[in-house]
């Protein structure tokens, strides 16, 4: 419901209020007998005296000539005191020793269940007409988290209910918009949605420790519908032009697009409309064709190559599309993928161009005068070509040793680092890989260590792959072999930690320990390796995560000596020294 609709509803609400007051005070009922009959039917329902509309109905009843004695008798005979009995029972429970908060939770949860079962949106909408203004009890309800959560659930189930839509707006006006990021009702009101989007973007910008969680939350909300997607992406596109924080906004826009594609939402036309490709019809058509099908094809690659190898190429942002880059990396670095030799240089050129060329748009000058820096293009192209030749052939660990020097020389280029991770992931996740590997550290994973050393920005991708391997079921391996394999993976994680990826690694191991599904000997192995690697000073966040594992007797009990010379005592001692 947009602002105009809210305003129209408010006007109708006020008009109805005026009309109702006029009828109550000046105009008699057209059919007194019928009015009395309607009122009596309501008075016969259990506990009607507790209903919010009781005074309105009593006024109608008396103005139509109803008998006071009769209404008193009906209301008293049908008074069941359900609410009062609930209060009495609650008092008894408290007297019996149950905590007040527990009793309150019991009552509230039961009421929530009853409301969810019996809620009628049509009756809820009559609250506007009967009350004539926002009821006091509704304003009080939204001050409590329990009842706000109830409103969110009902709003999801009944998106067309005016009363719920209005209540969602009241909740947003009260400053609780951060709670309604996943509520579809928010998407129907531009004012509410804008506040929620602002809160979500602010969380993304101010929460670097859990940036993936913030992105997922924001993307889920933006991808609710086509209208929310277009509105949000246009807004983020404008923000991405800002000098301060613009690159963060561009990344958020790309992550949202990626999320939409993963959920089978075809957003390619919207992406193409926002990236300025309309001014380059050939490139636009070729890109749209591949992105909409999520597949590369030689004809469209040839068109893009011709455009970007010419004297006046389109802006580089057109091919810096995450979806296109993913497709290019997959086609060039996954083992066994066949590309026509005639077209292979075009694939390599486009990937290297997107990764290495610096395109500085002209300011207050014709676009043709923009500055293109291609200094790194040739070397990047050669590095991609060399590593592609290695990755495209299935080679065992022994055969790879001869190629290590070439790989290490080329890995310094970030795009090659990304490709190598994709190649290694594709190789080591094969079910038989560890069954056939006899090395204490397979060559592929040793190469991964080198990528971690050179490219801090790829640490999260590497950790995700290591976690995937660590949690994979290797049922074909003997138990002891499985443990050795997991220790080898923990060594890779410790290496990642020494390269600066500290908190994510320790946080993951602590989660494994907390869940209780990881052999404690592996946790002990990790803690031992880390203690032998690190030294003070320690950050508070690291200590908060690592200290509970160090202090746990089951993990480090066998590592402690009689004096204070063991690693455990030294760590605890240095922690106390630096923080106290």
ZADOPA-988926 format. One line per field, with one value per residue (C-alpha): x, y, z; residue number from 1. Coordinates in pm, whole numbers, padded with zeros to 5 digits. Layout:
N
x	c(X  ...)
y	c(Y  ...)
z	c(Z  ...)
k	c(NUM  ...)
end
This chain:
580
x	c(00000  00165  00147  -00144  -00348  -00271  -00380  -00702  -00776  -00708  -00951  -01217  -01150  -01203  -01514  -01657  -01577  -01761  -02054  -02073  -02063  -02336  -02553  -02498  -02574  -02838  -02983  -03206  -03179  -03392  -03529  -03525  -03660  -03388  -03120  -03243  -03235  -02876  -02763  -02929  -02753  -02420  -02513  -02585  -02224  -01996  -01811  -01944  -01919  -01540  -01552  -01409  -01733  -01966  -02034  -02119  -02367  -02523  -02578  -02743  -02956  -03084  -03143  -03363  -03573  -03410  -03488  -03210  -03323  -03305  -02954  -02826  -02962  -02817  -02470  -02452  -02584  -02335  -02040  -01803  -01503  -01252  -00997  -01040  -01003  -00680  -00554  -00653  -00478  -00167  -00170  -00198  00101  00307  00205  00310  00662  00663  00857  00648  00829  00755  00386  00371  00537  00286  -00011  00133  00233  -00111  -00278  -00051  -00147  -00517  -00497  -00305  -00573  -00878  -00761  -01014  -00875  -01223  -01315  -00976  -01044  -01366  -01151  -01105  -01476  -01582  -01309  -01291  -00923  -00612  -00713  -00506  -00454  -00298  -00048  00038  00075  00352  00565  00609  00835  00594  00303  00519  00635  00268  00187  00479  00352  -00004  00113  00296  -00019  -00267  -00082  -00407  -00537  -00556  -00540  -00215  -00062  -00142  00004  00325  00350  00297  00576  00807  00717  00802  01158  01142  01206  01517  01286  01090  01362  01197  00835  00656  00414  00697  00739  00385  00458  00735  00790  00831  01042  01274  01341  01404  01637  01829  01873  01988  02244  02375  02421  02615  02846  02905  02938  03259  03288  02970  02956  02819  02533  02451  02459  02229  01981  01977  01958  01668  01467  01556  01472  01125  00964  01044  00936  01155  01449  01427  01375  01664  01910  01842  01901  02221  02337  02308  02498  02772  02861  02969  03344  03317  03191  03089  03282  03105  02771  02881  02977  02641  02458  02661  02601  02226  02231  02421  02166  01879  02041  02098  01725  01639  01520  01596  01724  01946  01723  01730  02108  02161  01931  02130  02484  02465  02505  02221  02470  02663  02397  02630  02799  02463  02300  02592  02602  02225  02222  02484  02369  02002  02101  02384  02605  02891  02890  03163  02949  02874  03229  03355  03131  03260  03619  03581  03434  03700  04000  03905  04033  03726  03610  03291  03329  03500  03217  03002  03224  03303  02977  03015  02802  03009  03336  03218  03137  03476  03666  03473  03535  03910  04004  03782  03966  03825  03623  03674  03692  03737  04111  04017  03813  04017  04238  03920  03799  04143  04166  03823  03896  04240  04098  03825  04078  04367  04265  04209  03931  03914  03603  03646  03513  03343  03503  03379  03369  03621  03883  03868  04197  04262  04561  04649  04996  04910  04697  04972  05130  04791  04686  05005  04963  04602  04709  04992  04784  04487  04717  04807  04458  04280  04459  04396  04732  04825  05017  05350  05305  05217  05548  05718  05466  05492  05737  05515  05209  05376  05500  05153  04954  05062  04793  04463  04252  04486  04450  04072  04107  04347  04103  03826  04051  04159  03799  03687  03970  03979  03601  03600  03484  03795  04055  04168  04131  04394  04616  04906  05085  05077  04981  04849  05016  04687  04638  05001  04932  04631  04872  05060  04740  04662  05008  04974  04607  04444  04122  04080  04110  03734  03706  03995  03848  03508  03674  03871  03553  03370  03648  03671  03297  03282  03209  03504  03343  03570  03873  03966  03899  04266  04320  04019  04169  04503  04328  04137  04461  04615  04317  04359  04722  04593  04360  04645  04847  04552  04548  04917  04842  04594  04265  04253  03901  03710  03931  03913  03540  03480  03681  03501  03168  03286  03372  03040  02835  03014  03028  03406  03654  03808  04153  04117  04024  04326  04548  04432  04478  04827  04930  04797  04968  05299  05247  05114  05260  05133  04986  04643  04330  04031  03818  04078  04107  03728  03712  04031  04061  03757  03914  04254  04101  03894  04040  03928  04113  04433  04452  04724  04924  04975  05290  05365  05520  05424  05648  05391  05222  04881  05008  05220  04921  04694  04972  05043  04670  04637  04945  04827  04458  04478)
y	c(00000  00323  00665  00780  00476  00532  00892  00796  00540  00794  01038  00771  00677  01035  01079  00760  00880  01209  01028  00779  01053  01238  00931  00856  01207  01336  01078  00799  00449  00391  00063  00058  -00299  -00433  -00240  -00383  -00735  -00688  -00553  -00833  -01093  -00938  -00908  -01283  -01372  -01474  -01188  -00926  -00672  -00696  -00609  -00269  -00185  -00235  00137  00201  -00088  00016  00366  00227  -00004  00269  00520  00261  00218  -00088  -00197  -00132  -00426  -00666  -00562  -00579  -00932  -01047  -00905  -01041  -01391  -01421  -01293  -01591  -01396  -01576  -01294  -01262  -01639  -01627  -01348  -01548  -01860  -01652  -01518  -01874  -01984  -01694  -01779  -02139  -02018  -01982  -01679  -01381  -01367  -01736  -01690  -01385  -01581  -01867  -01632  -01437  -01746  -01901  -01579  -01565  -01922  -01847  -01527  -01703  -01973  -01745  -01419  -01280  -00995  -00866  -00830  -00672  -00407  -00310  -00180  00136  00193  00099  00278  00590  00639  00436  00226  00282  -00092  -00114  00161  -00025  -00357  -00238  -00142  -00513  -00748  -01041  -00861  -00706  -01054  -01160  -00869  -00970  -01328  -01219  -00963  -01237  -01449  -01168  -00911  -00740  -00666  -00286  -00302  -00504  -00279  00025  -00142  -00223  00148  00233  -00010  00150  00500  00386  00303  -00078  -00104  -00316  -00601  -00616  -00679  -00998  -00887  -00884  -00621  -00368  -00400  -00268  00066  00276  00471  00161  -00019  00281  00285  -00089  -00066  00219  00015  -00289  -00093  00073  -00272  -00386  -00084  -00099  -00473  -00593  -00897  -01051  -00891  -01205  -01225  -00857  -00905  -01209  -01026  -00721  -00928  -01137  -00822  -00649  -00960  -00988  -00862  -00692  -00350  -00374  -00496  -00212  00055  -00071  -00124  00222  00374  00172  00259  00631  00578  00385  00705  00871  00902  00798  00443  00411  00086  -00068  00017  -00129  -00451  -00463  -00419  -00704  -00933  -00866  -00951  -01271  -01366  -01305  -01529  -01806  -01795  -01823  -01464  -01324  -00976  -00941  -00679  -00464  -00504  -00406  -00105  00023  -00031  00209  -00061  00077  00320  00017  -00196  -00468  -00529  -00500  -00763  -01005  -00962  -00994  -01312  -01485  -01352  -01441  -01800  -01811  -01967  -01841  -01893  -01824  -01591  -01347  -01375  -01279  -00970  -00861  -00931  -00722  -00435  -00443  -00495  -00199  00159  00290  00009  00033  00114  -00166  -00184  -00366  -00676  -00638  -00816  -01082  -01331  -01294  -01314  -01632  -01788  -01691  -01825  -02153  -02196  -02135  -02293  -02597  -02912  -03082  -02786  -02774  -02441  -02416  -02337  -02068  -01877  -01955  -01638  -01425  -01577  -01520  -01163  -01062  -01204  -01039  -00710  -00701  -00785  -00553  -00250  00077  00276  00636  00810  01162  01444  01727  01597  01378  01013  00931  01125  00898  00746  00372  00221  -00116  -00156  -00483  -00632  -00818  -00976  -01068  -01228  -01437  -01546  -01655  -01841  -02030  -02134  -02228  -02469  -02633  -02640  -02763  -03098  -03348  -03388  -03577  -03426  -03565  -03423  -03083  -03046  -02964  -02683  -02526  -02252  -02139  -02146  -01949  -01686  -01640  -01656  -01300  -01181  -01171  -01308  -01608  -01656  -01669  -01916  -02139  -02157  -02259  -02522  -02665  -02667  -02854  -03105  -03178  -03209  -03512  -03807  -04015  -03739  -03811  -04184  -04170  -03911  -04052  -03725  -03583  -03254  -03288  -03053  -02883  -02773  -02663  -02433  -02301  -02196  -01984  -01812  -01733  -01582  -01353  -01248  -01152  -01063  -01429  -01562  -01604  -01811  -02033  -02077  -02169  -02442  -02575  -02584  -02769  -03031  -03052  -03123  -03360  -03726  -03946  -04278  -04473  -04378  -04557  -04366  -04295  -04178  -03947  -03796  -03739  -03575  -03341  -03253  -03165  -02936  -02780  -02710  -02521  -02322  -02239  -02122  -01903  -01768  -01676  -01484  -01259  -01449  -01487  -01424  -01618  -01927  -01927  -01852  -02157  -02393  -02260  -02334  -02690  -02727  -02578  -02810  -03113  -03299  -03270  -03508  -03327  -03448  -03230  -02926  -03002  -03031  -02693  -02521  -02670  -02554  -02203  -02170  -02265  -02008  -01693  -01439  -01131  -00874  -01028  -00849  -00861  -01034  -01308  -01368  -01380  -01660  -01852  -01832  -02056  -02339  -02289  -02293  -02606  -02899  -03159  -02977  -02858  -03068  -03296  -02997  -02838  -02897  -02855  -02510  -02218  -02305  -02490  -02308  -02302  -02134  -01892  -01785  -01738  -01554  -01318  -01259  -01162  -00941  -00747  -00715  -00662)
z	c(00000  -00110  00054  -00164  -00067  00300  00268  00090  00356  00632  00466  00441  00801  00921  00705  00847  01196  01136  00983  01268  01529  01346  01330  01698  01816  01574  01339  01469  01327  01017  01154  01536  01560  01331  01523  01856  01708  01582  01918  02113  01897  01992  02361  02366  02273  02562  02736  02495  02775  02731  02358  02246  02058  02358  02415  02049  02048  02380  02243  01930  02140  02376  02093  01923  02238  02390  02748  03006  03220  02927  02821  03180  03214  02881  02942  03297  03207  02919  03119  03137  03277  03055  03079  03455  03502  03301  03529  03839  03711  03637  03994  04132  03921  04054  04411  04341  04261  03882  03761  03653  03318  03254  03332  03107  02827  02869  02840  02549  02352  02400  02289  01985  01887  01932  01725  01448  01433  01441  01277  01029  00810  00725  01092  01158  00895  01074  01360  01155  01107  01458  01652  01434  01526  01600  01902  02213  02254  01904  01990  02312  02129  01899  02199  02281  02075  02122  01958  01686  01588  01576  01343  01115  01088  01021  00763  00576  00569  00493  00277  00168  00518  00557  00936  00924  00657  00867  01176  00988  00905  01273  01367  01111  01233  01586  01475  01459  01082  01138  01250  00926  00670  00547  00565  00232  00361  00382  00007  -00047  00121  -00030  00291  00505  00246  00210  00584  00591  00291  00454  00774  00577  00372  00689  00843  00536  00557  00931  00986  00813  01045  00904  00563  00394  00643  00589  00210  00226  00446  00219  -00101  00030  00095  -00233  -00438  -00286  -00606  -00934  -00807  -00495  -00706  -00958  -00692  -00477  -00761  -00906  -00562  -00509  -00861  -00776  -00450  -00633  -00821  -00494  -00442  -00077  -00043  -00409  -00459  -00158  -00317  -00649  -00474  -00295  -00627  -00780  -00481  -00502  -00873  -00797  -00529  -00774  -01036  -00782  -00712  -01082  -01116  -01461  -01381  -01689  -01861  -01545  -01511  -01873  -01839  -01539  -01665  -01959  -02225  -02437  -02594  -02729  -02902  -03033  -02697  -02521  -02741  -02706  -02327  -02286  -02492  -02276  -01939  -01992  -02085  -01828  -02097  -02310  -02686  -02945  -03160  -02877  -02739  -03086  -03088  -02745  -02846  -03161  -02957  -02685  -02910  -03129  -03103  -02912  -02680  -02470  -02096  -01907  -01653  -01911  -01899  -01530  -01473  -01198  -01391  -01709  -01514  -01338  -01676  -01820  -01516  -01530  -01902  -01872  -01538  -01493  -01593  -01900  -02038  -02413  -02598  -02975  -03021  -03272  -03010  -02697  -02727  -02730  -02401  -02245  -02379  -02243  -01897  -01884  -02016  -01751  -01478  -01568  -01773  -01588  -01756  -01631  -01772  -01905  -01690  -01881  -02199  -02487  -02386  -02659  -02463  -02163  -02042  -02092  -01912  -02069  -01918  -01742  -02020  -02206  -01896  -01750  -02080  -02091  -01726  -01785  -02099  -01923  -01621  -01843  -02028  -01694  -01543  -01854  -01839  -01560  -01388  -01076  -00787  -00911  -01263  -01118  -00936  -01267  -01322  -00975  -01072  -01359  -01137  -00858  -01104  -01251  -00926  -00842  -01085  -00891  -01177  -01197  -00821  -00862  -01150  -00957  -00663  -00906  -01064  -00727  -00599  -00908  -00865  -00491  -00450  -00678  -00459  -00532  -00492  -00135  -00187  -00463  -00294  -00094  -00010  00341  00173  -00183  -00429  -00515  -00155  -00127  -00424  -00232  00046  -00209  -00324  00043  00085  -00217  -00215  00120  -00063  -00162  00194  00237  -00082  00031  00379  00232  00024  00323  00533  00258  00246  00626  00652  00354  00417  00323  00408  00172  00383  00704  01027  01096  00737  00770  01086  00914  00620  00855  01037  00701  00631  00976  00883  00577  00803  01040  00739  00642  00998  00978  00658  00838  00818  01197  01327  01055  01104  01486  01476  01256  01479  01785  01612  01544  01912  02022  01800  01944  01611  01565  01729  02027  01919  01607  01817  02039  01731  01601  01939  01973  01625  01685  02026  01868  01591  01756  01994  02174  02150  02096  01983  02222  01955  01907  02282  02320  02061  02142  02522  02604  02400  02566  02913  02844  03037  02781  02502  02669  02988  02850  02722  03063  03264  03633  03590  03372  03077  02869  02574  02747  03064  02861  02651  02954  03138  02848  02808  03174  03149  02845  02935  03311)
k	c(1  2  3  4  5  6  7  8  9  10  11  12  13  14  15  16  17  18  19  20  21  22  23  24  25  26  27  28  29  30  31  32  33  34  35  36  37  38  39  40  41  42  43  44  45  46  47  48  49  50  51  52  53  54  55  56  57  58  59  60  61  62  63  64  65  66  67  68  69  70  71  72  73  74  75  76  77  78  79  80  81  82  83  84  85  86  87  88  89  90  91  92  93  94  95  96  97  98  99  100  101  102  103  104  105  106  107  108  109  110  111  112  113  114  115  116  117  118  119  120  121  122  123  124  125  126  127  128  129  130  131  132  133  134  135  136  137  138  139  140  141  142  143  144  145  146  147  148  149  150  151  152  153  154  155  156  157  158  159  160  161  162  163  164  165  166  167  168  169  170  171  172  173  174  175  176  177  178  179  180  181  182  183  184  185  186  187  188  189  190  191  192  193  194  195  196  197  198  199  200  201  202  203  204  205  206  207  208  209  210  211  212  213  214  215  216  217  218  219  220  221  222  223  224  225  226  227  228  229  230  231  232  233  234  235  236  237  238  239  240  241  242  243  244  245  246  247  248  249  250  251  252  253  254  255  256  257  258  259  260  261  262  263  264  265  266  267  268  269  270  271  272  273  274  275  276  277  278  279  280  281  282  283  284  285  286  287  288  289  290  291  292  293  294  295  296  297  298  299  300  301  302  303  304  305  306  307  308  309  310  311  312  313  314  315  316  317  318  319  320  321  322  323  324  325  326  327  328  329  330  331  332  333  334  335  336  337  338  339  340  341  342  343  344  345  346  347  348  349  350  351  352  353  354  355  356  357  358  359  360  361  362  363  364  365  366  367  368  369  370  371  372  373  374  375  376  377  378  379  380  381  382  383  384  385  386  387  388  389  390  391  392  393  394  395  396  397  398  399  400  401  402  403  404  405  406  407  408  409  410  411  412  413  414  415  416  417  418  419  420  421  422  423  424  425  426  427  428  429  430  431  432  433  434  435  436  437  438  439  440  441  442  443  444  445  446  447  448  449  450  451  452  453  454  455  456  457  458  459  460  461  462  463  464  465  466  467  468  469  470  471  472  473  474  475  476  477  478  479  480  481  482  483  484  485  486  487  488  489  490  491  492  493  494  495  496  497  498  499  500  501  502  503  504  505  506  507  508  509  510  511  512  513  514  515  516  517  518  519  520  521  522  523  524  525  526  527  528  529  530  531  532  533  534  535  536  537  538  539  540  541  542  543  544  545  546  547  548  549  550  551  552  553  554  555  556  557  558  559  560  561  562  563  564  565  566  567  568  569  570  571  572  573  574  575  576  577  578  579  580)
end
